Amino acid sequence: MRLSGWMIGAAALLAAGSGTNLALAQEVGKASAVNPAATANLRTISIGESIAHKERIKTTDKGSVQILFIDKTSMTVGPNSDLTIDEYVYDPNSGTGKLAARLGKGALRFVGGQISHTGDAEIKTAAATVGIRGGVAMIGTGFVFAGYGSSTVTTPGGTVTLGAGEFTQTPGAGEPPSPPGPPPPNFVQNLIQSFQSAPGQSGGAGQGTASRGNVQRAEARATGTPNGSVAGSLTPQVPTPLPPINQTASTLNQTIQTSTQQTAVEKTATQQASGTLFGFIGGLMTTVLTGTSPTSGNYGYGTVGPFVGTAVVATDALRRRVQANFDGSVAQDHHGNYLPGSFNYQFGFLDPNEDPQGGYYDQSNFAAAPAIRKNGTIVSKIDDAPITNHTGVMVSISRETAQQYASSLGVTNLQPCDCDYSKWGLWLSSSNQGPYYDLAHGFWVAGRPPTAGEVPLSGQASYVGHAVAAIQNDGAVYYAAGVFNNTVNFGARTGQVSVTGLDGTNYAGQVSLLSGTTGFAGSLAGGSRNMALVGSFFRGVSSPVGEMGGSLAVSGPGYLGAGIFAAKMK
């Protein structure tokens, strides 16, 4: 019979209570590298020595220690640090378990093994609780940096999720973590240096005795394999391929110190991070009387109106779930007798107590159906009132599938944004409410917003991408696409925008950067048609304003439509 995680934990507690074979029952790993002075429960640690459950590890200003856990997780404890291993449970048969530790002071580097792949690795500091799902992270009493994978940082004031190469500060005193962003200049490099052996230090090998044979015996003792490399002065083979996230992450790659970790890091590099994106929606709403459909004789121009609004798209890669919340406002003219004023649609559930109503394949491929609880309750509302018979879908569109979708939608000139973090897609909702049948369809775009303080105050940047919209033209409804360009002058707080080839029309105009925010808005002219544009800067790999997205609404004689745009800095 395979033991479950809680059974293994209970067995460890019983062993501790009886005092029988305590060291064997509670061993969680070994010290794979040590620089004096480092102690565990007041005993001096030696290279290859066992590290036990509930062990408290302290280092001086010249001390450091690297722990290699049974599941191949590695933690490097830096100088002037105090770490306690509160809980460690691992089942090698299933590859699952739990790791929990407290960092009282100082800093550590975490390289995830099997346990972190299931999201059950947690480091607590005085200011925050850090959950690590796959990957590499560096954690201190006032900061967290995610090298790979994702890290969820929670304080009494709030929670943020870090993706690869992102940094947050945890100020304490009930304050929320700072928004995810790049680390300060040279911060990560200096921190990495503090984890390395200083001149004259050997990582635990006796001075003058570090022959190749002695080193190999120490490595074998620490790693359990004849050729396992440990931290110290050895130069490891860096695993390839590794994603070129940014220069900081590239530097971090060079510090992976053991061959046993290399496989874990390589796997982590391909892990898909969970997180939440924020953005915009745009499309068309059609409303007709109950018992009719958009193709019946009661369908007319007066029942169609454009909508724009906001999007929140959250993914949970571990549980393969996605949840999207779209909140929109519907524009009405004197013909729009049946149209609602607003809607709040939800697709999918992150809540593990509900059926997923969707699926997550990777960061660029996911979809969800309308959120309906197990008890049959429909989550979505129109005009803040319940709806019935809710059907539909929201789907992401990757670059690889964009042309396929475009062909099926009749769009011939779609050149999708080569975005790194920002995502976009198509969605549709069909429902009843009293005597009305409502059909909403259009597009969504979402990304990682920077803080207002990260928007530059000088310089220029050019962005290129695409615009897509749902169009109603003299009774005909279809989709159209165009090329989006925006040249931003951060000093003048303006952007010169063009949208070319959208349903055979070229638009041009200016947007203004909104003071104290990450957003911008403006209007464009295209012959007899006009376009209203609202957007925001999004994070990119190389810049906190490396991408952008937003909503657009077009109008003209017998013509209306709405959609989204997405673009990346050149």
C-alpha positions as CSV (number, residue, x, y, z in Angstrom):
1,M,0.0,0.0,0.0
2,R,1.3,3.5,-0.9
3,L,1.6,5.8,2.1
4,S,-0.2,9.2,1.7
5,G,1.5,12.4,2.6
6,W,-0.3,12.8,5.9
7,M,0.5,9.2,6.9
8,I,4.2,9.8,6.3
9,G,4.0,13.0,8.4
10,A,2.3,11.2,11.2
11,A,4.9,8.4,11.2
12,A,7.6,11.1,11.5
13,L,5.9,12.6,14.5
14,L,5.5,9.2,16.2
15,A,9.2,8.5,15.6
16,A,10.1,11.8,17.2
17,G,8.0,11.1,20.2
18,S,9.5,7.7,20.8
19,G,13.1,8.8,20.2
20,T,13.7,5.7,18.2
21,N,16.0,6.0,15.2
22,L,15.4,9.7,15.2
23,A,18.1,10.8,12.8
24,L,17.1,8.3,10.2
25,A,13.4,9.0,10.5
26,Q,13.8,12.7,10.2
27,E,16.6,13.2,7.7
28,V,15.4,15.5,4.9
29,G,18.6,16.1,3.0
30,K,22.3,16.7,3.2
31,A,24.7,19.7,3.3
32,S,26.1,19.7,-0.2
33,A,28.4,22.7,0.4
34,V,29.4,24.6,3.6
35,N,31.4,27.7,4.3
36,P,32.2,28.4,8.0
37,A,30.6,29.3,10.1
38,A,27.3,27.6,9.7
39,T,25.5,25.6,12.4
40,A,22.5,23.4,12.7
41,N,20.9,23.4,16.2
42,L,24.2,24.7,17.5
43,R,26.3,21.9,15.9
44,T,28.8,22.8,13.2
45,I,27.7,21.5,9.8
46,S,30.2,19.6,7.7
47,I,29.9,18.9,3.9
48,G,27.8,15.7,3.3
49,E,26.2,15.8,6.8
50,S,22.6,15.0,7.3
51,I,20.1,17.8,7.8
52,A,17.1,16.8,9.9
53,H,13.4,17.8,10.2
54,K,12.9,20.8,12.5
55,E,16.6,21.8,12.0
56,R,17.5,25.4,12.6
57,I,20.4,26.6,10.5
58,K,22.3,29.8,11.3
59,T,25.2,31.4,9.5
60,T,27.6,34.2,10.5
61,D,28.6,37.1,8.3
62,K,31.1,34.7,6.6
63,G,29.0,31.6,6.6
64,S,26.8,29.9,4.0
65,V,25.4,26.4,3.5
66,Q,23.7,24.6,0.6
67,I,21.1,21.9,1.5
68,L,20.2,19.3,-1.1
69,F,16.8,17.8,-0.1
70,I,15.7,14.2,-0.9
71,D,13.4,15.4,-3.7
72,K,16.3,17.3,-5.3
73,T,15.2,20.7,-4.0
74,S,18.2,22.9,-3.2
75,M,18.3,25.8,-0.7
76,T,21.4,28.0,-0.4
77,V,21.4,29.9,2.9
78,G,23.4,33.1,2.7
79,P,25.5,34.9,5.3
80,N,23.9,36.3,8.5
81,S,20.8,34.1,8.0
82,D,18.5,32.1,10.2
83,L,16.4,29.3,8.6
84,T,14.2,26.7,10.3
85,I,12.8,23.7,8.4
86,D,9.3,23.5,9.9
87,E,8.0,20.6,7.8
88,Y,9.3,18.3,5.1
89,V,7.3,15.3,3.8
90,Y,8.2,13.5,0.6
91,D,6.8,10.3,-1.1
92,P,9.3,9.2,-3.8
93,N,6.8,6.8,-5.2
94,S,4.4,9.6,-6.2
95,G,6.9,12.4,-6.3
96,T,4.7,14.5,-4.0
97,G,5.1,16.1,-0.6
98,K,5.4,19.3,1.2
99,L,8.2,21.7,2.2
100,A,7.7,24.5,4.7
101,A,10.5,26.7,6.2
102,R,10.9,30.0,8.0
103,L,13.5,32.6,7.2
104,G,14.1,34.6,10.4
105,K,16.7,36.8,8.9
106,G,19.1,37.0,5.9
107,A,18.4,35.5,2.5
108,L,18.2,32.2,0.6
109,R,18.2,30.9,-2.9
110,F,15.7,28.2,-3.7
111,V,16.0,25.8,-6.7
112,G,12.8,23.7,-7.0
113,G,12.8,19.9,-7.0
114,Q,9.8,17.5,-7.2
115,I,7.8,19.1,-4.4
116,S,7.8,22.5,-5.9
117,H,6.3,21.1,-9.1
118,T,3.1,20.5,-7.3
119,G,3.0,23.9,-5.7
120,D,3.7,22.6,-2.1
121,A,6.8,24.6,-1.3
122,E,6.4,27.5,1.1
123,I,8.9,29.9,2.7
124,K,7.7,32.3,5.4
125,T,9.4,35.5,6.5
126,A,8.4,38.0,9.1
127,A,6.7,40.0,6.4
128,A,5.3,37.5,3.9
129,T,4.5,33.9,2.9
130,V,6.0,32.8,-0.4
131,G,4.5,29.9,-2.3
132,I,6.8,28.6,-5.0
133,R,5.6,26.6,-7.9
134,G,8.5,25.2,-9.9
135,G,11.6,27.2,-10.5
136,V,14.2,29.3,-9.0
137,A,13.6,32.1,-6.4
138,M,15.7,34.3,-4.1
139,I,14.0,35.3,-0.9
140,G,14.9,37.8,1.8
141,T,13.2,39.3,4.8
142,G,12.1,42.2,2.7
143,F,12.0,41.0,-0.9
144,V,11.3,38.1,-3.3
145,F,12.7,37.6,-6.8
146,A,11.4,34.9,-9.2
147,G,14.0,33.5,-11.6
148,Y,11.8,30.8,-13.2
149,G,8.4,29.4,-12.6
150,S,6.1,31.5,-10.4
151,S,6.0,32.7,-6.8
152,T,2.9,33.9,-4.9
153,V,3.8,36.5,-2.3
154,T,1.2,37.1,0.4
155,T,1.2,39.7,3.2
156,P,-1.6,40.9,5.5
157,G,-2.1,43.7,3.0
158,G,-2.5,41.6,-0.2
159,T,-1.1,39.1,-2.7
160,V,1.0,39.4,-5.9
161,T,2.1,36.6,-8.3
162,L,5.6,36.9,-9.8
163,G,6.5,35.5,-13.1
164,A,10.0,34.8,-14.4
165,G,12.4,37.7,-13.9
166,E,10.0,39.7,-11.6
167,F,10.7,41.2,-8.2
168,T,8.6,42.5,-5.3
169,Q,9.3,44.2,-2.0
170,T,7.6,43.1,1.3
171,P,7.7,46.1,3.5
172,G,5.9,44.6,6.5
173,A,3.6,46.4,9.0
174,G,0.6,45.0,7.2
175,E,1.5,46.7,3.9
176,P,0.8,44.9,0.6
177,P,3.8,43.6,-1.5
178,S,4.9,46.1,-4.2
179,P,3.6,45.4,-7.7
180,P,5.7,42.9,-9.7
181,G,8.5,44.6,-11.6
182,P,12.1,44.3,-12.5
183,P,14.6,44.2,-9.6
184,P,16.8,47.2,-8.9
185,P,20.0,47.5,-11.0
186,N,22.6,44.9,-10.0
187,F,20.5,43.7,-7.1
188,V,20.3,40.1,-8.2
189,Q,23.9,39.9,-9.3
190,N,25.1,41.2,-5.9
191,L,22.8,38.8,-4.1
192,I,24.1,35.9,-6.1
193,Q,27.6,36.9,-5.2
194,S,26.8,36.7,-1.5
195,F,25.8,33.0,-2.0
196,Q,29.1,32.1,-3.5
197,S,32.3,31.0,-1.8
198,A,34.5,33.9,-0.9
199,P,38.2,33.9,-1.6
200,G,39.9,31.3,0.5
201,Q,36.7,29.3,1.1
202,S,36.3,25.9,-0.3
203,G,32.7,25.0,0.2
204,G,33.5,22.5,2.9
205,A,36.6,20.6,1.6
206,G,39.5,20.8,4.0
207,Q,42.2,23.3,3.0
208,G,45.1,21.6,1.4
209,T,43.2,18.3,1.0
210,A,40.9,19.1,-1.9
211,S,42.3,16.5,-4.2
212,R,40.1,15.3,-7.1
213,G,39.6,12.0,-5.2
214,N,38.5,13.8,-2.0
215,V,36.2,16.1,-3.9
216,Q,34.6,13.1,-5.7
217,R,34.1,11.3,-2.4
218,A,32.5,14.4,-0.9
219,E,30.3,14.8,-3.9
220,A,29.1,11.2,-3.7
221,R,28.3,11.5,0.0
222,A,26.4,14.7,-0.5
223,T,24.4,13.7,-3.6
224,G,24.2,9.9,-3.3
225,T,25.6,9.5,-6.8
226,P,29.2,8.9,-7.9
227,N,29.4,11.9,-10.3
228,G,27.1,14.4,-8.5
229,S,28.6,17.9,-8.4
230,V,28.2,20.1,-5.4
231,A,28.6,23.9,-4.9
232,G,32.0,25.3,-4.5
233,S,34.7,26.2,-6.9
234,L,33.6,23.6,-9.5
235,T,32.2,24.9,-12.8
236,P,28.9,23.1,-13.7
237,Q,27.6,22.5,-17.2
238,V,24.7,24.9,-17.6
239,P,21.6,23.1,-18.8
240,T,20.5,23.9,-22.3
241,P,18.2,25.0,-23.7
242,L,17.2,27.7,-21.2
243,P,14.7,30.5,-22.1
244,P,16.3,33.9,-22.7
245,I,14.0,35.7,-20.3
246,N,16.3,38.6,-19.7
247,Q,19.8,39.5,-18.7
248,T,19.1,39.1,-15.0
249,A,17.6,35.6,-15.5
250,S,20.6,34.7,-17.8
251,T,23.0,35.7,-15.0
252,L,20.9,33.5,-12.6
253,N,21.4,30.6,-14.9
254,Q,25.1,30.7,-14.4
255,T,24.7,30.1,-10.6
256,I,23.0,26.7,-10.8
257,Q,25.7,24.8,-8.9
258,T,24.8,21.1,-9.0
259,S,24.3,18.6,-11.8
260,T,21.4,17.1,-9.8
261,Q,19.7,20.5,-9.9
262,Q,20.2,20.9,-13.6
263,T,17.5,18.5,-14.6
264,A,15.1,20.2,-12.1
265,V,15.9,23.6,-13.5
266,E,15.5,22.4,-17.1
267,K,12.0,21.1,-16.3
268,T,11.2,24.2,-14.4
269,A,12.1,26.4,-17.4
270,T,9.2,24.8,-19.3
271,Q,6.7,25.1,-16.5
272,Q,3.8,27.3,-17.4
273,A,3.2,30.0,-14.7
274,S,-0.1,30.8,-13.2
275,G,-1.2,34.4,-12.8
276,T,-3.8,37.1,-13.4
277,L,-3.9,39.4,-16.5
278,F,-5.9,42.6,-16.7
279,G,-7.2,44.3,-19.9
280,F,-10.1,45.1,-22.1
281,I,-13.0,43.8,-24.2
282,G,-14.8,45.1,-27.3
283,G,-17.5,43.7,-29.5
284,L,-21.2,43.8,-30.4
285,M,-24.4,43.1,-28.4
286,T,-27.6,42.0,-30.2
287,T,-30.9,41.9,-28.3
288,V,-34.2,40.5,-29.7
289,L,-37.5,39.4,-28.2
290,T,-37.8,35.9,-26.6
291,G,-38.6,33.2,-29.2
292,T,-36.8,35.0,-32.0
293,S,-33.2,34.8,-33.1
294,P,-30.8,37.1,-34.8
295,T,-31.8,35.6,-38.1
296,S,-35.5,35.9,-37.6
297,G,-37.7,38.6,-39.0
298,N,-37.7,40.5,-35.7
299,Y,-34.0,41.1,-35.9
300,G,-33.1,44.6,-37.0
301,Y,-30.5,47.4,-36.8
302,G,-32.1,48.9,-33.7
303,T,-31.2,45.9,-31.6
304,V,-27.5,46.0,-32.2
305,G,-25.0,48.1,-30.2
306,P,-21.2,48.1,-29.6
307,F,-19.8,47.5,-26.2
308,V,-16.4,48.0,-24.5
309,G,-15.2,47.2,-21.0
310,T,-12.6,45.5,-18.9
311,A,-11.2,41.9,-18.7
312,V,-9.6,39.9,-15.9
313,V,-8.2,36.6,-17.0
314,A,-6.7,34.3,-14.4
315,T,-5.1,30.9,-15.0
316,D,-4.1,28.1,-12.6
317,A,-1.6,25.9,-14.5
318,L,-1.3,23.3,-11.7
319,R,-5.1,22.6,-11.7
320,R,-5.5,23.3,-15.4
321,R,-8.2,25.9,-14.7
322,V,-9.0,29.3,-16.2
323,Q,-11.4,32.0,-15.1
324,A,-12.3,35.1,-17.1
325,N,-14.5,38.0,-15.9
326,F,-15.7,40.4,-18.6
327,D,-17.6,43.6,-17.5
328,G,-18.9,45.8,-20.3
329,S,-21.1,48.8,-21.0
330,V,-23.4,48.8,-24.1
331,A,-23.8,51.9,-26.2
332,Q,-27.3,52.7,-27.2
333,D,-28.9,55.2,-29.7
334,H,-32.6,56.0,-30.2
335,H,-33.0,52.7,-32.1
336,G,-31.7,50.5,-29.3
337,N,-35.0,49.8,-27.6
338,Y,-34.1,46.3,-26.4
339,L,-30.4,46.7,-25.5
340,P,-29.2,46.4,-21.9
341,G,-26.9,49.0,-20.3
342,S,-24.3,46.7,-18.9
343,F,-23.2,43.1,-18.3
344,N,-20.9,41.0,-16.0
345,Y,-20.0,37.7,-17.6
346,Q,-17.9,35.0,-16.0
347,F,-16.3,32.0,-17.9
348,G,-14.8,29.1,-16.0
349,F,-13.9,28.7,-12.3
350,L,-10.6,28.8,-10.4
351,D,-12.6,27.7,-7.3
352,P,-11.7,24.0,-6.8
353,N,-15.1,23.4,-5.2
354,E,-16.8,24.0,-8.6
355,D,-16.5,22.2,-11.9
356,P,-13.7,23.8,-14.0
357,Q,-16.1,24.7,-16.9
358,G,-12.9,25.1,-19.0
359,G,-9.4,23.9,-19.6
360,Y,-5.8,25.2,-19.6
361,Y,-3.2,23.7,-21.9
362,D,-0.4,26.3,-21.7
363,Q,0.0,30.1,-21.4
364,S,-1.2,30.7,-24.9
365,N,-3.9,28.0,-25.2
366,F,-6.9,27.9,-22.9
367,A,-10.7,28.2,-23.1
368,A,-13.7,28.2,-20.8
369,A,-17.5,28.0,-21.0
370,P,-20.0,30.2,-19.0
371,A,-19.6,29.7,-15.2
372,I,-22.5,27.7,-13.9
373,R,-22.2,26.4,-10.3
374,K,-22.8,22.8,-9.3
375,N,-26.2,23.8,-7.9
376,G,-27.2,25.2,-11.3
377,T,-26.7,28.9,-10.4
378,I,-25.5,31.0,-13.3
379,V,-22.9,33.5,-12.2
380,S,-23.1,36.0,-15.0
381,K,-25.6,38.9,-14.9
382,I,-27.0,41.5,-17.3
383,D,-27.9,44.9,-15.8
384,D,-27.0,43.3,-12.4
385,A,-30.0,40.9,-12.8
386,P,-30.0,37.1,-13.2
387,I,-30.0,35.5,-16.6
388,T,-31.1,32.0,-17.9
389,N,-30.0,29.5,-20.6
390,H,-26.4,30.8,-20.6
391,T,-24.2,29.3,-23.3
392,G,-21.0,30.5,-25.1
393,V,-17.2,30.3,-24.8
394,M,-14.0,32.4,-24.3
395,V,-10.9,31.2,-26.0
396,S,-7.3,32.4,-26.2
397,I,-5.7,32.8,-29.6
398,S,-2.0,32.0,-29.9
399,R,0.2,33.2,-32.8
400,E,0.3,29.7,-34.1
401,T,-3.5,29.4,-34.4
402,A,-4.3,33.1,-35.2
403,Q,-4.3,32.5,-39.0
404,Q,-6.5,29.5,-38.6
405,Y,-9.0,31.5,-36.6
406,A,-8.7,34.4,-39.0
407,S,-9.5,32.2,-42.0
408,S,-12.6,30.8,-40.3
409,L,-13.8,34.3,-39.3
410,G,-13.3,35.7,-42.8
411,V,-10.3,37.9,-41.7
412,T,-7.6,38.0,-44.4
413,N,-5.1,40.6,-43.1
414,L,-4.5,39.6,-39.5
415,Q,-0.9,40.1,-38.4
416,P,-1.0,39.2,-34.7
417,C,1.2,41.0,-32.1
418,D,4.4,39.2,-31.3
419,C,3.6,39.8,-27.6
420,D,5.5,38.0,-24.8
421,Y,3.2,38.4,-21.8
422,S,0.0,39.9,-23.2
423,K,-2.7,37.5,-24.4
424,W,-5.9,38.0,-26.5
425,G,-8.7,36.0,-27.9
426,L,-12.4,35.6,-29.0
427,W,-15.5,35.2,-26.9
428,L,-19.3,34.8,-27.2
429,S,-22.2,34.7,-24.8
430,S,-25.9,33.8,-25.5
431,S,-28.6,34.0,-22.8
432,N,-32.2,34.9,-22.0
433,Q,-33.5,37.4,-19.5
434,G,-37.3,37.8,-19.2
435,P,-38.6,38.6,-22.7
436,Y,-35.2,39.2,-24.1
437,Y,-32.6,37.1,-25.9
438,D,-29.1,38.6,-25.7
439,L,-26.1,37.7,-27.9
440,A,-22.7,39.3,-27.2
441,H,-19.6,38.5,-29.2
442,G,-16.2,40.1,-29.7
443,F,-12.6,40.0,-28.5
444,W,-10.5,40.4,-25.3
445,V,-6.9,41.4,-24.6
446,A,-5.1,41.3,-21.3
447,G,-1.6,41.7,-19.9
448,R,0.5,42.5,-16.9
449,P,0.1,46.2,-16.0
450,P,3.1,48.2,-14.7
451,T,2.8,50.7,-11.9
452,A,2.2,54.3,-12.8
453,G,5.7,55.2,-11.6
454,E,7.2,52.8,-14.1
455,V,5.9,54.7,-17.1
456,P,8.8,56.8,-18.4
457,L,8.8,60.6,-18.2
458,S,11.1,61.0,-21.2
459,G,12.1,59.3,-24.4
460,Q,10.2,57.7,-27.3
461,A,9.1,54.2,-28.2
462,S,7.3,52.6,-31.2
463,Y,4.8,49.8,-30.9
464,V,3.4,47.6,-33.6
465,G,0.7,44.9,-33.5
466,H,-2.9,44.3,-34.6
467,A,-6.4,45.5,-34.2
468,V,-9.5,43.3,-34.6
469,A,-13.2,44.2,-34.3
470,A,-16.7,43.0,-34.7
471,I,-18.4,45.1,-37.4
472,Q,-22.1,45.9,-38.2
473,N,-22.3,47.5,-41.7
474,D,-25.8,48.3,-43.1
475,G,-27.2,45.1,-41.4
476,A,-24.3,42.8,-42.2
477,V,-22.3,41.5,-39.2
478,Y,-18.7,40.3,-39.6
479,Y,-15.1,40.6,-38.3
480,A,-12.3,42.8,-39.5
481,A,-8.6,43.2,-38.7
482,G,-5.9,45.9,-39.3
483,V,-2.3,46.8,-38.5
484,F,-1.8,48.9,-35.3
485,N,1.0,51.3,-34.8
486,N,1.7,53.8,-31.9
487,T,4.7,56.0,-31.6
488,V,4.8,57.3,-28.0
489,N,6.6,60.5,-26.8
490,F,6.8,59.9,-23.1
491,G,8.0,63.5,-22.5
492,A,5.1,65.1,-24.4
493,R,2.7,62.4,-22.9
494,T,1.3,61.7,-26.3
495,G,1.1,58.9,-28.8
496,Q,0.7,59.1,-32.6
497,V,-1.6,56.1,-33.6
498,S,-2.5,54.6,-36.9
499,V,-4.8,51.6,-37.7
500,T,-4.4,50.6,-41.3
501,G,-6.5,48.3,-43.4
502,L,-9.3,47.8,-40.8
503,D,-12.3,46.8,-43.0
504,G,-10.7,48.8,-45.9
505,T,-10.3,52.0,-43.9
506,N,-7.1,53.7,-42.6
507,Y,-7.4,55.6,-39.3
508,A,-4.9,58.1,-37.8
509,G,-4.9,60.3,-34.7
510,Q,-3.4,61.1,-31.3
511,V,-3.8,59.6,-27.8
512,S,-2.9,61.3,-24.6
513,L,-1.2,59.5,-21.7
514,L,-3.4,59.9,-18.6
515,S,-1.6,61.5,-15.7
516,G,-0.9,59.3,-12.7
517,T,-2.0,56.1,-14.5
518,T,-0.7,53.6,-17.0
519,G,-3.5,54.4,-19.4
520,F,-4.0,56.5,-22.5
521,A,-7.0,57.5,-24.6
522,G,-7.8,59.5,-27.8
523,S,-9.6,59.5,-31.1
524,L,-8.7,58.6,-34.7
525,A,-10.3,59.7,-38.0
526,G,-10.8,57.5,-41.0
527,G,-12.6,59.3,-43.8
528,S,-16.3,59.4,-42.8
529,R,-15.6,57.1,-39.9
530,N,-14.2,57.7,-36.4
531,M,-12.5,55.5,-33.8
532,A,-12.4,56.0,-30.1
533,L,-9.4,54.3,-28.4
534,V,-8.7,53.5,-24.7
535,G,-5.7,51.5,-23.7
536,S,-2.9,50.7,-21.2
537,F,0.7,49.9,-21.2
538,F,1.5,46.3,-20.3
539,R,4.8,44.7,-19.2
540,G,7.1,43.1,-21.7
541,V,10.2,41.0,-21.3
542,S,12.6,43.9,-21.7
543,S,10.6,46.8,-20.3
544,P,7.8,47.5,-17.8
545,V,6.1,49.3,-20.7
546,G,7.2,46.8,-23.4
547,E,3.6,46.0,-24.6
548,M,0.2,47.6,-24.7
549,G,-3.4,46.7,-25.3
550,G,-6.9,48.3,-25.3
551,S,-10.3,48.6,-26.7
552,L,-11.6,50.5,-29.7
553,A,-15.0,51.6,-30.9
554,V,-15.8,52.7,-34.5
555,S,-18.7,54.6,-35.9
556,G,-19.9,56.1,-39.2
557,P,-23.0,56.4,-41.4
558,G,-24.8,53.1,-41.2
559,Y,-21.7,51.6,-39.6
560,L,-20.6,50.6,-36.1
561,G,-18.3,48.2,-34.3
562,A,-15.9,47.5,-31.4
563,G,-12.9,45.4,-30.7
564,I,-9.4,45.4,-29.2
565,F,-5.8,46.0,-30.1
566,A,-2.5,44.5,-28.9
567,A,1.1,45.7,-29.7
568,K,4.7,45.3,-28.7
569,M,7.6,47.7,-28.5
570,K,9.9,47.5,-31.5
